Amino acid sequence: MKKHEFWFVVGSQFLYGPDVLDIVAARAAEMAAAINADPAVPCSFLCKGIVKTPEEAVAVVKDANRSEACAGVVTWTHTFSPSKMWIQAFDLLQKPLCHFATQYHEAIPESIDMDFMNLNQAAHGDREHGFILARLRKPQKIIMGNWRAPEIRAEIGRWMRAAVGFAAGRDLRIVRFGDNMRNVAVTEGDKIEAQLRLGWQCNTWPVGELAAAVAAVPEADVTRRCREYAQQYEIATDDEASVRYQARLELAIRATLERERAAAFTNTFEDLCGLEQLPGLATQCLLRDGYGFGAEGDWKLAALGHVIKTMTAGMPGGTSFMEDYTYHLVPGEEAVLGAHMLEVCPTIAAAIPRIEVHPLGIGGKNPPARLVFEGHPGHATATCLIDMGGRLRMICQEVECVKPFSAMPQLPVARVLWKPLPDLQTAAKLWIMSGGSHHTILSYDADAAMLADWARMAGIEFVRIDARSNPEDFEQKLFLNDICWQLRGLR
Ligand code: MN
């Protein structure tokens, strides 16, 4: 994560003389170094100087736009920084922006005089800075508070992660093996809009070519991969041939993704021409390594999965492709059982997954090997991305994952049981009202604020379902959102 840079740009002006500017520069460097060294701040936080003129503001923004390493810009106005000098710079800025409203000192000293006031007037400067960003309708994150406070540094860290996810999308390629599942609506979408807004490049590759690549994987490579499976997982099957075939699938899909510089892929059980099994264990192993995956041709969720995995890199909770399967409607115990036919990521497992082989029931192919496990308990988000026609809508729901109330020994897939907030009935009603898909990305690491930050950077609609949600407000919000976003879409 440290390879991603965030540029700390501090605003001031010449009004109070060179001595004040020297102090501002020294403090900016001290603050950047302390924030950069904080373990809650995953990326590099670098002081990029003091801006005193429009030319300086434009120059640093042009550098930020050009820089491959720069994933975002953080501005702060130490003294009063007149904001007409920021207009051209903000107009040019193409990287995510955070207005860090802070100040150097914590307490107002008893000895305060006018020199102190002139030097330390961030409260004044923040308002001028805020006005110009509001006037320009520039999407921004505002973080307000003491730069020494752990919770403020953690907030910077979470925003950085959203920006890293956004940066990952700007260069994201998605390989589709086959089209969307026939007749399914919600997995469709406008790939041109997605590439324009998010940078996601989604293109198709022949399943027949993949089948030839699968057949060509050397036996020795398959054997080596199966040995690694045995070290990572519990082998709970005698069907060695099925496990070996999944190893072939994994190696062939991985080679295709590497060749195409792709970080996400889809397939569909309706188009497995030349393949003997639907990829199961194979896909789960690729998910574990950070690849995004969408079943039934769901390319939006494949890309979103990779983006969320990238923004949460190094975090402990895990992130997976997921699907709402079936409800538990017993009063007082209401919950959703999430799973998929095969492709749940082992990063969310509560214990070491078992490799099992079972028939699939659909698709007409051989029984695929897959990892079977329970997801661990904990707070999580379930998020989807839908195409409303003319715009994308992200829907994020907060859930509490709990230990399943029974072992469900006949269920041959990985599973997670969760209780949506505020309660199952309300949450499911709002999810359905907003058009949310059955596929989601379940993440124990990306919280709703991080995902909202990402949506703001992408310039797409964001809808949140959480403990505070109620149907009346929600319906009204969707109605107004729809009008606003259709007006914004006229370009
Ligand atoms: Mn599905």
Residues whose N, C-alpha, C, O or C-beta is under 5 A from the ligand:
A	BS01	MN	A295 E323
